[in-house]
Structures are given as C-alpha cells and as structure tokens.
C-alpha cells in the first residue's frame, strides 16, 4: 500500500501570512495532485504535477513536485480567509487509481 | 452539465439494514470511484471501475459491493450496515488517462450516512 503523509494536520494563521503544506511518501508516483475541499462539498482539483522537480503556480499558490516524485509541497503567499479549507494531496499510479493523504485543515483568520 | 451527482444526500440506517447509493455522471467518463471520508482522514478508496461492466476492489472494500451496469452510473451497496460504516461517501469520475498522467477526478457532493 502506497501511503501519503501530509503535514501539518491543522494550521491556523492570520490573514496575510505565508504557509507551506507538505505531502511525503516513500513511494514513487506517476503524478501528484492537490485538491481543496470546503465543508459539505467534494474535493476540487487545484493542480496536477507529473515531472520530477516541476513547479506550478496558480495565483498565490505554488506547487512543487520533488525530484524523485515521492513528495510535494504547496506554498500559499499572503493567505486570505477564502483560502480556508481542507487541502488534500493525491498520488497517481498507472493502475488508474489515486492514494490520498489525510489532509491539512487550514484556517485563515481575518 | 450536472457533472457528478449523488443520491441520497443524507441517510440514517439501523444496524443490519441495507441500502444502495447511486452515483451518476454526464461527462462520458470511463473511470468511476467510490471513496469514504472519515473525520481527520483523507479519502479512502472503496471500489472503482475502469469501464462499463467492470469493477475492482480498492483500499477498504469489505462490507460493500458495487455495480457498473451503465457507463454513467456507479452503484455502491451496503448489504448489512454496521456503525463502522458511518461516514461521508464520495463518488468521483475521470476520463481515460493519457500519457501516464492521472486525469482529473471530478467529485460529487457526497452522501452522509449514519448507521445507528
């Protein structure tokens, strides 16, 4: 079983602060995805990274895939209350299914 | 497009009762998935399907059965519900993978199940 560990599990910060969420595994994944989930809703895809060392930016969010394709990070600059939610990473395999991490619950206080 | 829809949205069962959760997608996706999500945990794959008429076990398949008789529908059945199956159930679908990359999974709004 391929496992993904996310850290921290909970994060509470003030508006305007920066933060980084980590997703680590001992397994190699063909791709890695980050999702954001709001209460009462299903997860929504933010980004997919497929190449070791790849960096993608989505406005104030920066995603990085480790060189060995075993880990990833999500960095948010100048966090806003609208960024509040559960952030999930998911490792893709060639078998057509994903392994999800346990998530990071982010709260951004005004 | 409605995307991925799930019925019912909420259900309360007594231990031993049975029920079926329905997932429907209108995006002509080949892959469909059933996950459960428990407090403080991510999504755990129960069963999945790579096409009409096919199903496969995921990470936590015990106590559940699935069927994919039509491409657009994926049914999750609980034959004899147990309190341990109290959870939020999410269905997702995705198109065929291309070039080894994982395609986007589109999730439904979830079904909240309480087993007493």
Interface residues (C-beta under 8 A of the other chain):
Chain A: X1 X4 X6 X9 X30 X31 X33 X40 X41 X42 X43 X44 X45 X48 X50 X88 X90 X92 X93 X94 X96 X97 X98 X99 X100 X101 X102 X103
Chain B: X4 X31 X33 X35 X40 X41 X42 X43 X44 X45 X48 X50 X58 X59 X90 X92 X97 X100 X101 X102 X104 X105 X106 X107 X108 X109 X110
